[in-house]
């Protein structure tokens, strides 16, 4: 599967516990029905994941796409000369 796609799978609670134990939990939220975790793998090439504990006992693990290495793309702006009232004849 391409690294640009989400990868998801349904697991049991034991697999969820193992997933959470091996990652850094960046954020979490719990309601009476659902627990949500935003996790980050450790080490080089670390990827983020989202883990959901569902009320029926199943858990959903979603691995987010890898972020590209290198410099982020920057917008190229064409140089626009500043105009003043003197330049426009006003």
C-alpha distances in whole Angstrom, upper triangle without the diagonal:
4,7,8,7,9,8,11,13,17,19,23,25,25,22,22,25,23,20,23,25,23,22,25,25,26,27,28,29,31,33,34,31,28,27,25,24,22,21,20,19,22,22,20,17,17,15,17,16,18,20,22,25,26,29,28,27,24,21,18,16,14,12,12,11,12,15,16,19,22,24,24,24,28,30,32,36,38,42,44,47,49,52,55,58,60,57,57,61,61
4,5,6,9,9,13,16,19,22,25,27,28,24,24,27,25,22,24,26,24,22,24,25,25,26,27,29,31,33,35,32,29,28,25,24,21,21,19,19,21,21,19,15,16,14,16,16,18,20,23,26,27,31,30,29,26,23,20,17,14,12,11,9,10,12,13,16,19,21,20,21,24,26,29,32,35,38,40,44,45,48,51,54,56,54,53,57,57
4,5,8,9,13,16,19,21,25,26,26,23,22,25,23,20,22,24,21,19,21,22,21,23,25,27,29,31,34,31,28,26,23,21,19,18,16,15,18,18,16,12,13,10,12,13,16,18,21,24,26,30,30,29,25,22,19,16,13,10,9,5,6,9,10,13,16,18,17,18,22,24,27,30,33,36,38,42,43,46,49,52,54,52,52,56,56
4,7,9,13,16,20,22,26,27,28,24,23,26,25,21,23,25,23,21,22,22,22,23,24,26,28,30,33,30,27,26,22,21,18,18,17,17,20,20,18,14,15,12,13,14,16,19,21,24,26,30,30,29,26,23,19,16,13,11,8,5,7,9,10,13,16,17,16,17,20,22,25,28,31,34,36,39,41,44,47,50,52,49,49,53,53
4,6,10,13,17,19,23,24,25,22,21,24,23,20,21,24,22,21,22,22,21,22,23,24,26,28,30,28,24,23,20,19,17,17,17,17,20,21,20,16,16,12,13,12,14,16,18,22,23,26,26,26,22,20,16,14,10,9,7,6,9,11,13,16,20,21,19,20,23,25,28,31,34,37,39,42,44,46,49,52,54,52,51,55,55
4,6,10,13,16,20,21,22,19,18,21,20,17,18,21,20,18,19,19,19,19,20,21,23,24,27,24,21,20,17,16,14,15,15,16,19,20,20,16,15,11,11,9,10,13,15,18,19,23,23,22,19,16,12,10,7,6,5,6,10,12,15,18,21,23,21,22,25,27,30,33,36,39,40,44,45,48,50,53,56,53,53,57,56
4,7,11,13,17,18,19,16,15,18,18,14,17,19,18,17,19,19,19,20,20,21,23,25,26,23,20,19,17,16,15,14,15,15,18,20,19,16,15,11,11,9,10,12,14,17,18,22,21,20,17,14,10,8,6,5,7,8,11,14,17,20,23,25,24,25,28,30,33,36,39,42,44,48,49,51,54,57,59,57,57,60,60
4,7,10,13,15,17,13,13,16,16,13,15,18,17,17,19,18,19,19,18,19,20,22,23,20,17,17,14,14,14,14,15,16,19,21,22,19,17,13,12,9,9,10,11,13,14,18,18,17,13,10,7,5,4,6,9,11,14,17,20,23,26,28,26,28,31,33,36,39,42,45,47,50,51,54,56,59,61,59,59,62,62
4,6,10,13,14,11,11,14,14,12,15,18,17,17,20,19,20,20,19,20,20,22,23,19,17,16,15,15,16,15,17,17,21,23,23,21,19,16,15,11,11,10,11,12,13,16,15,14,10,8,6,5,7,9,12,15,17,21,23,26,30,31,30,32,35,36,40,43,46,49,50,54,55,57,60,62,65,63,63,66,65
4,7,10,12,9,9,13,14,12,15,17,18,18,20,19,21,21,19,19,19,20,20,17,15,15,14,15,16,16,19,19,22,25,26,24,21,18,17,13,12,10,10,10,10,13,12,10,7,6,5,6,9,12,15,18,21,24,27,29,33,35,33,35,38,39,43,45,49,52,53,57,57,60,62,65,67,65,65,69,68
4,7,8,6,7,10,11,10,12,15,16,16,19,18,21,20,19,19,18,20,20,17,15,14,14,15,16,16,18,18,21,24,26,24,21,19,17,14,13,10,10,9,10,13,12,9,6,5,6,7,11,13,17,20,22,25,28,30,34,36,35,37,40,41,45,48,51,54,55,59,59,62,64,67,69,68,67,71,70
4,6,5,6,9,10,11,13,14,16,17,20,19,22,21,19,19,18,19,18,16,14,14,15,15,18,17,20,20,23,26,28,26,23,21,20,16,15,11,11,9,10,12,10,7,5,6,9,10,14,16,20,23,25,28,31,33,37,39,37,40,42,44,48,50,54,57,58,61,62,64,67,69,72,70,70,73,72
4,5,5,6,9,10,10,12,14,16,18,16,20,19,16,17,15,17,16,14,13,12,13,13,16,16,19,19,22,25,27,26,23,21,19,16,14,11,10,8,9,11,11,7,7,6,10,11,15,17,20,24,25,28,32,33,37,38,37,40,42,45,48,51,54,56,58,61,61,64,66,69,71,70,70,73,72
4,5,5,6,9,10,11,13,15,17,17,20,20,18,19,18,20,19,18,16,15,16,15,18,17,19,18,20,23,26,25,22,21,20,17,16,13,13,11,13,15,14,10,10,9,12,12,16,18,21,24,26,29,32,33,37,39,38,40,43,46,49,52,55,58,59,62,63,66,68,70,73,71,71,75,74
4,5,5,6,9,10,11,13,16,16,19,19,18,19,19,21,21,19,16,15,15,14,16,14,16,15,18,21,23,22,19,18,17,14,14,11,12,11,13,16,15,12,10,8,10,9,13,14,18,21,22,25,28,30,33,35,35,37,40,42,46,49,52,55,56,60,60,63,65,68,71,69,69,72,72
4,5,5,6,9,10,11,13,12,16,15,14,15,15,17,18,16,13,11,11,10,12,12,14,14,17,20,22,21,18,16,15,12,11,7,9,8,11,14,14,11,9,7,8,8,11,13,16,19,21,24,27,29,32,34,33,35,38,40,44,46,50,52,54,57,57,60,62,65,68,66,66,70,69
4,5,5,6,9,10,12,12,15,16,14,16,15,18,18,17,15,12,13,11,14,12,14,14,16,20,23,22,19,18,16,14,13,10,11,10,13,15,16,13,12,10,12,11,14,16,19,22,23,25,29,30,33,35,34,37,40,42,46,48,52,54,56,59,59,62,64,67,69,68,68,71,70
4,6,5,6,9,12,13,16,17,16,18,19,21,22,21,18,15,15,13,15,12,14,12,14,17,20,20,17,16,16,13,14,11,13,13,16,19,19,15,14,12,13,11,14,15,18,21,21,24,27,28,31,33,33,36,39,41,45,48,51,53,55,58,59,62,64,67,69,68,68,71,71
4,6,6,7,10,10,13,15,14,17,17,20,21,20,17,14,13,10,11,9,10,10,12,15,18,17,14,13,12,10,10,8,11,12,15,18,19,16,14,11,11,9,11,11,14,17,18,20,24,25,28,30,30,32,35,38,41,44,47,50,52,55,55,58,60,63,66,64,64,68,67
4,6,5,7,7,11,12,11,14,15,18,19,19,15,12,11,8,9,7,9,10,12,15,18,18,14,13,12,10,10,8,11,11,15,18,19,16,15,12,12,10,12,13,15,18,19,21,24,25,28,30,29,32,35,37,41,43,47,49,51,54,54,57,59,62,64,63,63,67,66
4,6,8,9,13,14,14,17,17,21,22,22,19,15,15,12,13,10,11,10,11,15,18,18,15,15,14,13,14,12,14,15,18,21,22,18,17,15,16,14,16,16,18,21,21,23,26,26,29,31,31,34,37,40,43,46,49,51,53,56,56,59,61,64,67,65,66,69,68
4,7,9,13,15,16,19,20,23,25,24,21,18,16,13,13,9,9,7,8,11,15,15,12,12,12,12,13,13,16,17,20,23,24,21,19,16,16,13,15,14,16,19,18,20,23,23,26,29,29,32,35,38,41,44,47,49,51,54,55,58,60,63,65,64,64,68,67
4,6,9,12,13,16,18,22,24,23,20,16,14,11,10,6,6,5,6,10,13,13,10,10,9,9,11,11,15,16,20,23,24,21,20,16,16,13,13,12,14,16,16,17,21,21,24,26,26,29,31,34,38,40,44,46,48,51,51,54,56,59,61,60,60,64,63
4,6,9,11,15,17,21,23,23,20,16,14,10,9,6,5,6,7,11,14,14,11,11,10,10,12,12,15,17,21,23,25,23,21,18,17,15,15,14,15,17,16,17,21,21,23,25,25,28,30,33,36,39,42,44,46,49,49,52,54,57,59,58,58,62,61
4,6,7,11,13,17,20,20,16,13,10,7,6,4,6,9,11,14,17,17,13,12,10,9,10,10,13,14,18,21,23,21,19,16,16,13,14,14,14,17,17,18,22,23,25,26,25,28,30,33,36,39,42,44,46,48,48,51,53,56,58,57,58,61,60
4,7,11,14,18,21,21,17,14,11,8,5,5,7,10,12,15,17,17,13,12,9,10,10,12,14,16,20,22,25,23,22,18,17,15,15,14,14,17,17,17,20,21,23,24,23,26,27,30,33,35,39,41,42,45,45,48,49,52,55,54,54,57,56
4,7,11,14,17,18,14,11,8,6,5,7,10,13,15,19,21,20,16,15,11,11,10,11,12,14,17,20,23,21,20,17,16,15,15,15,15,18,19,19,23,24,26,26,25,27,29,31,35,36,40,42,43,46,45,48,50,52,55,54,54,57,56
4,7,10,14,14,11,7,5,4,6,9,12,15,18,21,23,22,19,17,13,12,10,9,10,11,14,16,19,18,18,15,14,14,14,16,16,20,21,22,25,27,29,29,28,30,32,34,37,39,43,45,46,48,48,51,52,55,57,56,56,60,58
4,7,10,11,8,6,5,7,9,12,16,19,21,25,27,26,22,20,16,14,11,11,10,11,13,14,18,17,17,15,15,15,16,18,18,22,23,24,28,30,32,32,30,32,34,35,39,41,44,46,47,50,49,51,53,55,58,57,57,60,58
4,7,8,6,4,6,9,12,15,18,21,24,27,30,28,25,22,19,17,13,12,10,9,11,12,15,15,15,14,15,16,17,20,21,24,26,27,31,33,35,36,34,36,37,39,43,44,48,50,50,53,52,55,56,58,61,61,60,63,62
4,5,5,6,9,12,15,18,22,25,27,31,33,32,28,25,22,19,16,14,11,10,10,10,14,14,16,15,16,18,19,22,23,27,29,30,34,36,38,38,36,38,40,41,45,46,49,51,52,55,54,56,57,59,63,62,61,64,62
4,6,8,11,15,18,21,24,27,30,33,36,34,31,28,25,22,18,16,13,11,10,9,12,13,15,15,17,19,21,24,26,29,32,33,37,39,41,42,40,42,43,44,48,49,53,55,56,58,58,60,61,63,66,65,65,68,66
4,7,10,14,17,20,24,26,29,32,35,33,29,27,23,20,16,14,10,8,7,5,9,10,12,12,14,17,19,22,23,27,30,31,35,37,40,41,38,40,42,43,47,48,52,54,55,58,57,59,61,63,66,65,64,67,66
4,7,10,13,16,20,22,25,29,31,29,26,23,19,16,13,10,7,6,5,6,10,10,11,10,11,13,15,18,20,24,26,28,31,34,36,37,35,37,39,40,44,45,49,51,52,55,55,57,58,61,64,63,62,65,64
4,7,10,13,17,19,22,25,28,26,23,20,17,14,10,8,6,5,7,9,12,11,11,9,11,12,14,16,18,22,24,25,29,31,34,35,33,35,37,38,42,44,48,50,51,54,53,56,57,60,63,62,61,64,63
4,7,10,14,16,19,23,25,23,19,17,13,11,7,6,5,7,9,12,14,14,13,10,10,10,11,13,15,18,20,22,26,28,30,31,29,31,33,35,38,40,44,46,47,50,50,52,54,57,59,58,58,61,60
4,6,10,13,16,19,21,20,16,14,10,8,6,5,7,9,12,15,17,16,14,11,10,10,10,12,13,17,18,19,23,25,28,28,27,29,31,33,37,39,43,45,46,49,49,52,53,56,59,57,57,61,59
4,7,10,13,17,18,17,13,11,7,6,5,7,9,12,15,18,20,19,17,14,12,10,10,10,10,14,15,16,20,21,24,25,23,26,28,30,33,35,39,41,43,46,46,48,50,53,56,54,54,58,57
4,7,10,13,15,14,10,8,6,5,6,8,11,13,17,20,22,20,18,14,13,10,10,9,10,13,13,15,18,20,22,24,23,26,28,30,34,36,40,42,44,47,47,50,52,55,57,56,56,59,58
4,6,9,11,10,7,6,4,6,9,11,14,17,20,24,25,23,21,17,16,12,12,10,10,12,11,12,16,16,19,21,20,23,26,29,32,35,38,40,42,45,46,49,51,54,56,55,55,58,58
4,7,9,8,5,6,6,8,11,13,16,19,22,25,27,24,22,18,17,13,13,10,11,13,11,13,16,16,19,21,21,25,27,30,33,36,40,42,44,47,48,51,53,56,58,57,57,61,60
4,7,8,6,8,10,12,15,16,20,22,25,29,30,27,25,22,20,17,16,14,14,15,13,15,17,16,19,21,22,25,28,31,34,37,40,42,45,47,48,51,54,57,59,57,58,61,61
4,6,6,9,12,14,18,19,23,25,29,32,33,30,28,25,23,20,19,16,16,16,13,14,16,14,17,19,21,24,27,30,33,36,39,41,44,46,47,51,53,57,58,57,58,61,61
4,5,9,12,15,19,21,25,27,31,34,35,33,30,26,25,21,19,16,16,15,11,12,13,11,14,17,18,21,24,28,30,33,37,39,41,44,45,49,51,55,56,54,55,59,59
4,6,10,13,17,19,23,26,29,32,33,31,28,25,22,18,17,13,12,11,8,9,10,9,12,15,16,19,22,26,28,32,35,37,40,43,44,47,50,53,55,53,54,57,57
4,7,10,14,16,20,22,25,29,30,28,25,22,19,16,14,11,10,10,8,9,11,11,15,17,17,21,23,27,30,33,36,38,41,44,45,48,50,54,55,54,54,58,58
4,7,10,13,17,20,23,26,27,25,23,19,16,13,11,7,7,7,6,8,11,12,15,17,17,20,23,26,29,32,35,38,40,43,44,47,50,53,55,53,53,57,57
4,7,10,14,17,20,23,25,23,20,17,14,11,9,6,6,8,8,9,13,15,18,19,18,21,23,26,29,32,36,38,40,43,44,47,49,52,54,52,53,56,56
4,7,10,13,16,20,21,19,17,13,10,7,5,4,5,9,10,12,16,18,21,23,21,24,26,29,32,35,38,41,42,46,46,49,51,54,57,55,55,59,58
4,7,10,13,16,18,17,14,10,8,6,5,6,8,11,13,15,19,21,24,25,24,26,28,30,34,36,40,42,44,47,47,50,52,55,57,56,55,59,58
4,7,10,13,15,13,11,7,6,5,6,9,11,15,17,19,22,25,28,29,27,30,32,34,38,40,43,46,47,51,51,53,56,58,61,59,59,62,61
4,6,10,11,10,9,5,5,7,8,12,14,17,20,22,26,28,31,32,30,32,34,36,40,42,45,48,49,52,52,55,57,59,62,61,60,64,62
4,7,9,7,6,4,7,9,12,15,17,21,23,25,29,31,34,35,34,36,38,40,43,46,49,51,53,56,56,58,60,63,65,64,64,67,66
4,6,6,5,6,8,11,13,17,19,23,25,28,31,34,37,38,36,38,40,41,45,47,50,53,54,57,57,59,61,63,67,65,64,68,66
4,5,7,9,11,15,17,21,23,27,29,31,35,38,41,41,39,41,43,45,48,50,54,56,57,60,60,62,64,66,69,68,67,70,69
4,6,9,11,15,18,21,24,27,30,33,36,39,42,43,41,43,45,46,50,52,56,58,59,62,62,65,66,69,72,70,69,73,71
4,7,10,13,17,20,23,26,29,31,35,37,40,42,40,42,45,46,50,52,55,58,59,62,62,65,67,69,72,71,70,73,72
4,7,10,13,17,20,23,25,28,32,34,37,39,37,39,42,43,47,49,53,55,57,60,60,63,65,67,70,68,68,71,70
4,7,10,13,16,20,22,25,28,30,34,35,34,36,38,40,44,46,49,52,53,57,57,59,62,64,67,65,65,68,67
4,6,10,13,16,19,22,25,27,31,32,30,32,35,37,40,43,46,49,50,53,54,56,59,61,64,62,62,65,64
4,7,10,13,15,18,22,24,27,29,28,30,32,34,38,40,44,46,48,51,52,55,57,60,62,60,60,64,63
4,6,10,12,15,18,21,24,26,24,26,29,31,34,37,40,43,45,48,49,51,54,56,59,57,57,60,60
4,7,9,12,15,18,21,23,21,23,26,29,32,35,38,41,43,46,47,50,52,55,57,56,55,59,59
4,6,9,12,15,18,20,18,20,23,25,28,31,34,37,39,42,43,46,49,51,54,52,52,55,55
4,6,9,12,15,17,16,17,20,23,26,29,32,35,37,40,41,44,47,50,52,50,50,54,54
4,6,9,12,14,13,16,19,22,25,28,31,34,36,39,41,44,47,50,52,49,50,53,53
4,6,9,11,10,12,15,18,21,24,28,30,33,36,37,40,43,46,48,46,46,50,50
4,7,8,8,10,14,17,19,23,26,28,31,34,36,39,42,45,47,45,45,49,49
4,7,8,11,14,18,20,23,26,29,31,34,36,39,42,46,47,45,46,50,50
4,7,9,12,16,17,21,24,26,29,32,33,37,40,43,44,42,43,47,47
4,6,9,12,14,17,20,22,25,28,30,33,36,39,41,38,40,43,44
4,6,10,12,15,19,21,24,27,28,31,34,38,39,37,38,41,42
4,7,9,13,16,18,21,24,26,29,32,35,37,34,35,39,39
4,6,9,13,15,17,21,22,25,28,32,33,31,32,35,36
4,6,10,12,14,18,19,23,26,29,30,28,28,32,33
4,7,9,12,15,17,21,24,27,28,26,26,30,31
4,6,8,12,14,17,20,23,25,22,23,26,27
4,6,10,12,15,19,22,23,20,20,24,25
4,6,9,12,16,19,20,17,18,22,23
4,6,9,12,16,17,14,15,18,19
4,6,10,13,13,11,12,16,17
4,7,10,11,9,11,14,15
4,7,8,6,7,10,11
4,5,5,7,9,9
4,5,5,6,5
4,6,5,6
4,6,8
4,6
4
